[in-house]
Amino acid sequence: MNNKPTKATISFDNGAAPIELPVLSGSLGNDVIDIRALGKHDIFTYDPGFMSTAACNSSITFIDGENGLLYYRGYPIEELAEHCDYLEVAYLLMHGELPNATEKQEFIATISGSSMLHDQLNNIFRGFRRDAHPMAVMVGVVGSLSAFYFDSMDIREAKHRELSAHRLLAKVPTIAAWSYKYNLGQPFMYPQNHLNYAENFMHMMFATPCEKYEPNPILAKAFDRILILHADHEQNASTSTVRLVGSSGANPFACISAGIASLWGPAHGGANEATLNMLEEIGDISRIGEYLKRAKDKTDNFRLMGFGHRVYRNMDPRAAIMRKTCHEVLNELGLNDDPMFKLAMELEKIALEDEYFVSRKLYPNVDFYSGIVMRAMGIPNSMFTAIFALARTAGWIAQWSEMHSDPEAKIGRPRQLYTGAARRTVMPVSKR
Ligand code: SDX
Protein backbone atom coordinates (compact mmCIF):
# COMPACT_ATOMS: atom_id res chain seq x y z
CA MET A 1 0.00 0.00 0.00
CA ASN A 2 1.55 3.28 -1.06
CA ASN A 3 0.95 5.77 1.75
CA LYS A 4 3.12 8.48 0.17
CA PRO A 5 1.65 11.96 0.68
CA THR A 6 0.26 13.70 -2.41
CA LYS A 7 -0.46 17.04 -0.71
CA ALA A 8 1.16 19.22 1.97
CA THR A 9 -0.65 21.99 3.82
CA ILE A 10 1.04 25.08 5.27
CA SER A 11 -0.96 26.58 8.07
CA PHE A 12 -0.26 29.96 9.70
CA ASP A 13 -0.55 30.92 13.37
CA ASN A 14 -2.18 34.25 12.52
CA GLY A 15 -5.39 32.74 11.18
CA ALA A 16 -4.40 33.27 7.53
CA ALA A 17 -5.88 30.70 5.18
CA PRO A 18 -3.76 27.51 4.97
CA ILE A 19 -1.99 26.84 1.67
CA GLU A 20 -2.23 23.44 0.04
CA LEU A 21 0.69 22.33 -2.14
CA PRO A 22 1.24 19.18 -4.22
CA VAL A 23 3.86 16.61 -3.14
CA LEU A 24 5.76 15.14 -6.10
CA SER A 25 7.53 11.76 -6.16
CA GLY A 26 10.52 10.86 -8.32
CA SER A 27 11.60 7.35 -9.37
CA LEU A 28 14.12 7.15 -6.46
CA GLY A 29 14.91 9.27 -3.40
CA ASN A 30 13.04 11.97 -1.49
CA ASP A 31 9.66 13.36 -2.45
CA VAL A 32 9.45 17.14 -2.97
CA ILE A 33 6.84 19.74 -2.07
CA ASP A 34 6.07 21.72 -5.24
CA ILE A 35 6.14 25.30 -3.93
CA ARG A 36 5.81 27.07 -7.29
CA ALA A 37 2.35 28.35 -6.36
CA LEU A 38 3.63 30.00 -3.16
CA GLY A 39 4.55 33.21 -4.98
CA LYS A 40 0.82 33.85 -5.56
CA HIS A 41 0.36 33.90 -1.77
CA ASP A 42 3.00 36.61 -1.24
CA ILE A 43 5.28 34.29 0.71
CA PHE A 44 8.57 32.59 -0.27
CA THR A 45 10.67 29.79 1.20
CA TYR A 46 14.13 30.50 2.62
CA ASP A 47 16.95 27.98 2.05
CA PRO A 48 20.50 29.47 1.73
CA GLY A 49 22.79 26.87 0.14
CA PHE A 50 19.75 24.91 -1.09
CA MET A 51 20.12 22.44 1.81
CA SER A 52 16.53 21.21 1.30
CA THR A 53 15.62 22.55 -2.16
CA ALA A 54 15.37 20.74 -5.48
CA ALA A 55 16.13 23.27 -8.22
CA CYS A 56 15.21 20.96 -11.10
CA ASN A 57 14.09 17.49 -12.04
CA SER A 58 16.78 15.26 -13.54
CA SER A 59 17.18 11.66 -14.68
CA ILE A 60 20.97 11.69 -14.98
CA THR A 61 22.54 10.93 -11.58
CA PHE A 62 21.15 9.73 -8.25
CA ILE A 63 22.88 9.83 -4.86
CA ASP A 64 21.62 8.07 -1.72
CA GLY A 65 23.63 9.98 0.89
CA GLU A 66 22.51 7.86 3.85
CA ASN A 67 23.64 4.60 2.24
CA GLY A 68 26.57 5.93 0.21
CA LEU A 69 25.13 5.02 -3.21
CA LEU A 70 25.84 6.75 -6.54
CA TYR A 71 24.14 5.82 -9.85
CA TYR A 72 24.71 7.32 -13.31
CA ARG A 73 21.48 6.71 -15.28
CA GLY A 74 20.70 3.88 -12.83
CA TYR A 75 24.07 2.10 -13.08
CA PRO A 76 26.05 1.88 -9.77
CA ILE A 77 29.34 3.77 -9.95
CA GLU A 78 31.21 0.61 -8.84
CA GLU A 79 30.01 -1.29 -11.94
CA LEU A 80 30.75 1.57 -14.32
CA ALA A 81 34.25 1.99 -12.84
CA GLU A 82 34.84 -1.74 -13.25
CA HIS A 83 33.36 -2.43 -16.70
CA CYS A 84 33.36 0.81 -18.70
CA ASP A 85 35.71 3.53 -19.91
CA TYR A 86 35.19 7.26 -19.57
CA LEU A 87 33.88 7.89 -23.09
CA GLU A 88 31.26 5.16 -22.63
CA VAL A 89 30.20 6.87 -19.40
CA ALA A 90 30.15 10.28 -21.11
CA TYR A 91 27.90 8.79 -23.81
CA LEU A 92 25.67 7.28 -21.09
CA LEU A 93 25.36 10.60 -19.25
CA MET A 94 24.50 12.45 -22.46
CA HIS A 95 22.20 9.90 -24.10
CA GLY A 96 20.78 7.92 -21.18
CA GLU A 97 22.00 4.51 -22.43
CA LEU A 98 25.42 2.85 -22.71
CA PRO A 99 26.60 2.76 -26.36
CA ASN A 100 26.62 -0.52 -28.31
CA ALA A 101 29.83 -1.42 -30.18
CA THR A 102 28.97 0.64 -33.29
CA GLU A 103 27.75 3.65 -31.30
CA LYS A 104 30.89 3.49 -29.15
CA GLN A 105 33.18 3.38 -32.19
CA GLU A 106 31.40 6.32 -33.85
CA PHE A 107 31.46 8.35 -30.64
CA ILE A 108 35.18 7.77 -30.15
CA ALA A 109 35.84 8.81 -33.77
CA THR A 110 33.75 11.97 -33.30
CA ILE A 111 35.56 12.98 -30.13
CA SER A 112 39.06 12.13 -31.43
CA GLY A 113 38.34 14.04 -34.60
CA SER A 114 37.69 17.23 -32.65
CA SER A 115 40.53 17.13 -30.11
CA MET A 116 42.67 19.80 -31.82
CA LEU A 117 42.27 23.50 -30.99
CA HIS A 118 41.96 26.32 -33.53
CA ASP A 119 45.57 27.41 -34.09
CA GLN A 120 44.82 31.00 -33.01
CA LEU A 121 44.01 29.66 -29.54
CA ASN A 122 47.73 29.15 -28.98
CA ASN A 123 48.05 32.91 -28.67
CA ILE A 124 45.53 33.04 -25.82
CA PHE A 125 47.72 30.76 -23.68
CA ARG A 126 50.62 33.12 -24.32
CA GLY A 127 48.73 36.00 -22.78
CA PHE A 128 49.01 34.37 -19.33
CA ARG A 129 51.99 34.50 -16.99
CA ARG A 130 53.87 31.19 -17.03
CA ASP A 131 53.07 30.68 -13.34
CA ALA A 132 49.31 31.21 -13.77
CA HIS A 133 47.27 28.50 -11.99
CA PRO A 134 46.03 25.96 -14.59
CA MET A 135 42.43 26.62 -13.47
CA ALA A 136 42.83 30.32 -14.27
CA VAL A 137 44.02 29.36 -17.75
CA MET A 138 41.18 26.87 -18.21
CA VAL A 139 38.49 29.36 -17.18
CA GLY A 140 39.89 31.79 -19.77
CA VAL A 141 40.61 29.47 -22.66
CA VAL A 142 37.39 27.39 -22.36
CA GLY A 143 35.38 30.62 -22.28
CA SER A 144 37.21 31.84 -25.38
CA LEU A 145 36.02 28.80 -27.39
CA SER A 146 32.85 30.84 -27.99
CA ALA A 147 35.02 33.23 -30.02
CA PHE A 148 36.04 30.39 -32.35
CA TYR A 149 33.14 27.90 -32.55
CA PHE A 150 30.17 30.22 -32.87
CA ASP A 151 28.70 28.07 -35.66
CA SER A 152 27.25 25.78 -32.96
CA MET A 153 25.87 28.11 -30.34
CA ASP A 154 22.14 28.30 -31.07
CA ILE A 155 21.11 26.47 -27.90
CA ARG A 156 17.55 26.00 -29.23
CA GLU A 157 18.97 23.63 -31.88
CA ALA A 158 19.58 20.10 -30.53
CA LYS A 159 22.21 19.55 -33.26
CA HIS A 160 24.12 22.66 -32.12
CA ARG A 161 23.92 21.52 -28.51
CA GLU A 162 25.31 18.10 -29.46
CA LEU A 163 28.11 19.56 -31.63
CA SER A 164 29.17 21.94 -28.83
CA ALA A 165 29.03 19.09 -26.33
CA HIS A 166 31.32 16.96 -28.52
CA ARG A 167 33.71 19.87 -29.04
CA LEU A 168 33.93 20.46 -25.27
CA LEU A 169 34.48 16.78 -24.47
CA ALA A 170 37.19 16.67 -27.14
CA LYS A 171 38.98 19.97 -26.48
CA VAL A 172 38.95 20.38 -22.70
CA PRO A 173 41.65 17.67 -22.23
CA THR A 174 43.86 19.46 -24.77
CA ILE A 175 43.31 22.78 -22.98
CA ALA A 176 44.03 21.20 -19.57
CA ALA A 177 47.23 19.47 -20.76
CA TRP A 178 48.44 22.60 -22.58
CA SER A 179 47.84 24.73 -19.47
CA TYR A 180 50.30 22.39 -17.74
CA LYS A 181 52.82 22.47 -20.60
CA TYR A 182 52.60 26.26 -20.67
CA ASN A 183 53.30 26.31 -16.94
CA LEU A 184 56.38 24.13 -17.49
CA GLY A 185 57.63 26.17 -20.42
CA GLN A 186 57.52 23.05 -22.58
CA PRO A 187 56.10 22.92 -26.12
CA PHE A 188 52.46 21.90 -26.54
CA MET A 189 52.02 18.23 -27.51
CA TYR A 190 49.26 17.70 -30.05
CA PRO A 191 46.58 15.03 -29.48
CA GLN A 192 47.32 11.60 -31.01
CA ASN A 193 44.07 10.18 -32.34
CA HIS A 194 45.28 6.58 -32.28
CA LEU A 195 45.48 6.75 -28.47
CA ASN A 196 42.42 6.30 -26.22
CA TYR A 197 41.09 9.24 -24.23
CA ALA A 198 43.15 8.67 -21.07
CA GLU A 199 46.34 7.70 -22.95
CA ASN A 200 45.96 10.78 -25.14
CA PHE A 201 45.73 13.07 -22.13
CA MET A 202 48.80 11.47 -20.56
CA HIS A 203 50.63 11.85 -23.87
CA MET A 204 49.79 15.57 -24.04
CA MET A 205 50.82 15.99 -20.39
CA PHE A 206 54.07 14.03 -20.27
CA ALA A 207 55.43 13.54 -23.83
CA THR A 208 58.02 15.91 -25.31
CA PRO A 209 59.12 16.27 -28.95
CA CYS A 210 62.54 14.90 -28.01
CA GLU A 211 61.70 11.31 -27.15
CA LYS A 212 59.14 8.56 -27.71
CA TYR A 213 56.50 8.39 -24.97
CA GLU A 214 54.44 5.26 -24.32
CA PRO A 215 51.64 5.75 -21.75
CA ASN A 216 51.74 3.04 -19.06
CA PRO A 217 48.48 1.08 -19.71
CA ILE A 218 47.87 0.40 -15.99
CA LEU A 219 48.27 4.09 -15.13
CA ALA A 220 46.12 5.08 -18.12
CA LYS A 221 43.35 2.69 -16.95
CA ALA A 222 43.59 4.13 -13.43
CA PHE A 223 43.43 7.65 -14.83
CA ASP A 224 40.40 6.73 -16.94
CA ARG A 225 38.73 5.40 -13.78
CA ILE A 226 39.43 8.71 -12.00
CA LEU A 227 37.62 10.47 -14.86
CA ILE A 228 34.61 8.12 -14.49
CA LEU A 229 34.40 8.73 -10.73
CA HIS A 230 34.36 12.51 -11.25
CA ALA A 231 32.07 12.61 -14.30
CA ASP A 232 28.83 13.73 -12.64
CA HIS A 233 27.28 14.19 -9.21
CA GLU A 234 23.70 15.55 -9.23
CA GLN A 235 23.23 19.28 -8.61
CA ASN A 236 26.57 20.12 -6.92
CA ALA A 237 27.78 23.74 -6.83
CA SER A 238 29.50 23.73 -10.23
CA THR A 239 26.69 21.85 -12.01
CA SER A 240 24.13 24.22 -10.50
CA THR A 241 26.34 27.07 -11.76
CA VAL A 242 26.31 25.63 -15.29
CA ARG A 243 22.52 25.27 -15.15
CA LEU A 244 21.96 28.78 -13.79
CA VAL A 245 24.27 30.40 -16.34
CA GLY A 246 22.71 28.24 -19.09
CA SER A 247 19.18 29.18 -18.04
CA SER A 248 19.75 32.69 -19.44
CA GLY A 249 20.56 31.19 -22.86
CA ALA A 250 24.31 31.79 -22.51
CA ASN A 251 26.44 29.77 -24.94
CA PRO A 252 27.74 26.33 -23.83
CA PHE A 253 31.40 27.40 -23.72
CA ALA A 254 30.62 30.30 -21.36
CA CYS A 255 28.52 27.92 -19.20
CA ILE A 256 31.31 25.36 -18.87
CA SER A 257 33.83 28.12 -18.14
CA ALA A 258 31.54 29.25 -15.28
CA GLY A 259 31.36 25.66 -14.02
CA ILE A 260 35.17 25.47 -14.01
CA ALA A 261 35.30 28.71 -12.00
CA SER A 262 32.89 27.31 -9.40
CA LEU A 263 34.69 23.96 -9.19
CA TRP A 264 37.96 25.77 -8.39
CA GLY A 265 36.79 26.62 -4.84
CA PRO A 266 38.55 24.63 -2.04
CA ALA A 267 35.16 23.66 -0.58
CA HIS A 268 34.34 21.95 -3.89
CA GLY A 269 36.66 20.63 -6.60
CA GLY A 270 39.67 22.50 -5.24
CA ALA A 271 39.58 20.14 -2.24
CA ASN A 272 41.77 17.51 -3.95
CA GLU A 273 44.64 19.98 -4.30
CA ALA A 274 43.91 21.31 -0.78
CA THR A 275 43.89 17.74 0.61
CA LEU A 276 47.35 16.99 -0.69
CA ASN A 277 48.67 20.35 0.45
CA MET A 278 47.18 19.53 3.89
CA LEU A 279 48.79 16.04 3.97
CA GLU A 280 52.13 17.58 2.98
CA GLU A 281 51.71 20.16 5.78
CA ILE A 282 50.83 17.48 8.37
CA GLY A 283 53.88 15.61 7.13
CA ASP A 284 53.96 12.91 9.79
CA ILE A 285 51.52 10.55 11.55
CA SER A 286 52.64 12.03 14.89
CA ARG A 287 51.06 15.40 13.90
CA ILE A 288 47.60 14.06 12.98
CA GLY A 289 46.19 14.80 16.47
CA GLU A 290 47.22 18.45 16.22
CA TYR A 291 45.34 18.88 12.94
CA LEU A 292 42.23 17.01 14.08
CA LYS A 293 42.16 19.37 17.07
CA ARG A 294 42.31 22.35 14.72
CA ALA A 295 39.53 20.87 12.53
CA LYS A 296 37.24 20.76 15.59
CA ASP A 297 38.19 24.22 16.86
CA LYS A 298 35.45 26.65 15.80
CA THR A 299 37.82 29.57 16.24
CA ASP A 300 40.14 28.02 13.63
CA ASN A 301 38.93 28.13 10.02
CA PHE A 302 40.96 25.00 9.23
CA ARG A 303 38.82 22.12 7.99
CA LEU A 304 39.94 18.57 7.32
CA MET A 305 40.21 18.66 3.54
CA GLY A 306 38.79 15.60 1.78
CA PHE A 307 36.33 15.01 4.62
CA GLY A 308 32.60 15.74 4.81
CA HIS A 309 30.00 16.20 2.13
CA ARG A 310 26.70 18.06 1.70
CA VAL A 311 24.87 14.88 0.67
CA TYR A 312 26.84 11.81 1.82
CA ARG A 313 26.21 10.88 5.45
CA ASN A 314 28.18 7.71 4.82
CA MET A 315 31.40 6.88 2.96
CA ASP A 316 31.49 8.51 -0.49
CA PRO A 317 31.47 5.37 -2.70
CA ARG A 318 34.00 7.09 -4.98
CA ALA A 319 36.48 7.39 -2.09
CA ALA A 320 36.42 3.62 -1.56
CA ILE A 321 37.11 2.98 -5.28
CA MET A 322 39.79 5.69 -5.25
CA ARG A 323 41.48 4.06 -2.25
CA LYS A 324 41.59 0.76 -4.19
CA THR A 325 42.99 2.59 -7.23
CA CYS A 326 45.64 4.09 -4.96
CA HIS A 327 46.82 0.61 -4.01
CA GLU A 328 46.95 -0.47 -7.68
CA VAL A 329 48.88 2.59 -8.89
CA LEU A 330 51.33 2.64 -5.96
CA ASN A 331 51.87 -1.09 -6.44
CA GLU A 332 52.52 -0.64 -10.17
CA LEU A 333 55.00 2.13 -9.41
CA GLY A 334 56.68 0.27 -6.54
CA LEU A 335 55.57 2.99 -4.10
CA ASN A 336 53.74 0.77 -1.59
CA ASP A 337 55.56 2.55 1.19
CA ASP A 338 54.50 5.95 -0.08
CA PRO A 339 54.50 7.99 3.17
CA MET A 340 51.66 10.24 1.93
CA PHE A 341 49.39 7.25 1.33
CA LYS A 342 50.23 5.76 4.71
CA LEU A 343 49.57 9.11 6.36
CA ALA A 344 46.20 9.37 4.56
CA MET A 345 45.19 5.84 5.61
CA GLU A 346 46.11 6.59 9.26
CA LEU A 347 44.31 9.94 9.17
CA GLU A 348 41.19 8.27 7.76
CA LYS A 349 41.33 5.55 10.45
CA ILE A 350 41.75 8.01 13.35
CA ALA A 351 39.10 10.45 12.05
CA LEU A 352 36.56 7.65 11.55
CA GLU A 353 36.98 6.69 15.23
CA ASP A 354 36.74 10.29 16.47
CA GLU A 355 33.41 11.31 18.04
CA TYR A 356 33.45 14.75 16.37
CA PHE A 357 33.57 13.22 12.87
CA VAL A 358 31.36 10.24 13.70
CA SER A 359 28.61 12.39 15.28
CA ARG A 360 28.63 14.73 12.27
CA LYS A 361 28.80 11.84 9.80
CA LEU A 362 31.94 13.26 8.24
CA TYR A 363 33.54 10.63 6.01
CA PRO A 364 36.30 10.78 3.38
CA ASN A 365 34.97 12.07 0.07
CA VAL A 366 36.21 11.61 -3.48
CA ASP A 367 38.90 14.25 -3.00
CA PHE A 368 40.61 12.48 -0.12
CA TYR A 369 42.50 9.91 -2.16
CA SER A 370 42.38 11.29 -5.71
CA GLY A 371 45.31 13.63 -5.09
CA ILE A 372 47.52 10.80 -3.86
CA VAL A 373 46.86 8.76 -7.03
CA MET A 374 47.51 11.70 -9.32
CA ARG A 375 50.64 12.76 -7.44
CA ALA A 376 51.99 9.19 -7.73
CA MET A 377 51.36 9.43 -11.49
CA GLY A 378 53.56 12.51 -11.68
CA ILE A 379 50.70 15.02 -11.89
CA PRO A 380 51.41 18.20 -9.85
CA ASN A 381 48.96 19.33 -7.13
CA SER A 382 48.04 22.41 -9.20
CA MET A 383 46.63 20.15 -11.97
CA PHE A 384 44.32 18.07 -9.74
CA THR A 385 41.30 20.37 -10.03
CA ALA A 386 41.95 20.91 -13.75
CA ILE A 387 41.61 17.14 -14.14
CA PHE A 388 38.46 17.17 -12.02
CA ALA A 389 37.10 19.84 -14.43
CA LEU A 390 38.12 17.71 -17.41
CA ALA A 391 36.18 14.75 -16.01
CA ARG A 392 33.14 16.78 -14.93
CA THR A 393 32.74 18.29 -18.40
CA ALA A 394 30.75 15.18 -19.39
CA GLY A 395 28.32 15.71 -16.50
CA TRP A 396 28.07 19.46 -16.99
CA ILE A 397 27.15 19.18 -20.68
CA ALA A 398 24.70 16.35 -19.96
CA GLN A 399 22.96 18.43 -17.27
CA TRP A 400 23.06 21.56 -19.44
CA SER A 401 21.53 19.67 -22.40
CA GLU A 402 18.88 18.11 -20.13
CA MET A 403 17.90 21.57 -18.89
CA HIS A 404 17.47 22.85 -22.46
CA SER A 405 15.25 19.89 -23.33
CA ASP A 406 13.09 20.39 -20.21
CA PRO A 407 9.80 22.17 -21.02
CA GLU A 408 9.60 23.25 -17.36
CA ALA A 409 13.00 24.99 -17.47
CA LYS A 410 12.92 28.75 -16.84
CA ILE A 411 15.57 31.40 -16.34
CA GLY A 412 16.91 30.96 -12.80
CA ARG A 413 15.97 33.92 -10.61
CA PRO A 414 15.92 33.11 -6.85
CA ARG A 415 14.06 35.52 -4.51
CA GLN A 416 15.38 36.80 -1.14
CA LEU A 417 14.50 37.66 2.44
CA TYR A 418 15.11 41.43 2.43
CA THR A 419 16.72 42.71 5.64
CA GLY A 420 17.86 46.15 4.46
CA ALA A 421 16.60 49.69 5.12
CA ALA A 422 12.95 50.68 4.51
CA ARG A 423 12.28 53.56 2.07
CA ARG A 424 14.12 56.75 3.01
CA THR A 425 14.90 60.11 1.35
CA VAL A 426 18.25 61.19 -0.06
CA MET A 427 19.62 64.24 1.80
CA PRO A 428 21.93 66.72 0.04
CA VAL A 429 25.56 66.00 0.83
CA SER A 430 25.76 69.15 2.96
CA LYS A 431 23.16 67.63 5.26
CA ARG A 432 24.50 64.04 5.49
C1 SDX B 1 33.14 17.90 -3.62
O1 SDX B 1 28.29 18.55 -3.80
C2 SDX B 1 29.00 17.65 -4.40
O2 SDX B 1 28.51 16.64 -4.87
C3 SDX B 1 30.47 17.97 -4.49
C4 SDX B 1 31.37 16.86 -5.02
C5 SDX B 1 31.12 16.60 -6.48
O3 SDX B 1 31.45 15.50 -6.94
O4 SDX B 1 30.69 17.55 -7.19
O5 SDX B 1 31.14 15.67 -4.29
C6 SDX B 1 32.85 17.24 -4.90
O6 SDX B 1 33.09 19.10 -3.58
C7 SDX B 1 33.43 17.07 -2.40
C8 SDX B 1 33.64 17.94 -1.12
C9 SDX B 1 35.07 18.42 -1.14
N1 SDX B 1 35.28 19.44 -0.09
C10 SDX B 1 36.09 19.19 0.96
O7 SDX B 1 36.63 18.10 1.18
C11 SDX B 1 36.33 20.40 1.83
C12 SDX B 1 36.14 20.00 3.32
N2 SDX B 1 34.71 19.71 3.49
C13 SDX B 1 33.90 20.78 4.08
O8 SDX B 1 34.23 22.06 3.59
C14 SDX B 1 32.40 20.44 4.07
O9 SDX B 1 32.28 19.17 4.55
C15 SDX B 1 31.61 20.56 2.78
C16 SDX B 1 31.73 21.90 2.16
C17 SDX B 1 32.04 19.52 1.80
C18 SDX B 1 30.14 20.30 3.14
O10 SDX B 1 29.76 21.34 3.93
P1 SDX B 1 28.26 21.42 4.53
O11 SDX B 1 27.36 20.36 4.06
O12 SDX B 1 27.84 22.82 4.34
O13 SDX B 1 28.55 21.02 6.01
P2 SDX B 1 28.43 22.01 7.19
O14 SDX B 1 29.35 23.15 6.92
O15 SDX B 1 26.99 22.27 7.44
O16 SDX B 1 29.09 21.13 8.38
C19 SDX B 1 28.29 20.47 9.34
C20 SDX B 1 29.20 20.35 10.56
C21 SDX B 1 29.75 21.72 11.00
O17 SDX B 1 30.07 21.63 12.38
P3 SDX B 1 28.91 22.14 13.50
O18 SDX B 1 28.56 23.54 13.08
O19 SDX B 1 27.78 21.14 13.31
O20 SDX B 1 29.64 22.04 14.80
O21 SDX B 1 30.36 19.58 10.22
C22 SDX B 1 31.53 20.39 10.31
C23 SDX B 1 31.07 21.82 10.26
O22 SDX B 1 31.99 22.66 10.92
N3 SDX B 1 32.38 20.04 9.18
C24 SDX B 1 33.71 19.89 9.26
C25 SDX B 1 34.12 19.49 7.97
N4 SDX B 1 33.05 19.43 7.16
C26 SDX B 1 31.97 19.78 7.91
N5 SDX B 1 34.58 20.05 10.28
C27 SDX B 1 35.89 19.80 10.01
N6 SDX B 1 36.36 19.40 8.81
C28 SDX B 1 35.49 19.24 7.76
N7 SDX B 1 35.94 18.87 6.57
Boltz pocket constraint, residues with backbone or C-beta under 6 A from the ligand:
constraints:
  - pocket:
      binder: B
      contacts: [[A, 229], [A, 230], [A, 232], [A, 233], [A, 235], [A, 236], [A, 237], [A, 266], [A, 267], [A, 268], [A, 269], [A, 271], [A, 295], [A, 296], [A, 302], [A, 303], [A, 304], [A, 305], [A, 306], [A, 307], [A, 308], [A, 309], [A, 310], [A, 311], [A, 360], [A, 362], [A, 365], [A, 366], [A, 367]]
      max_distance: 6.0
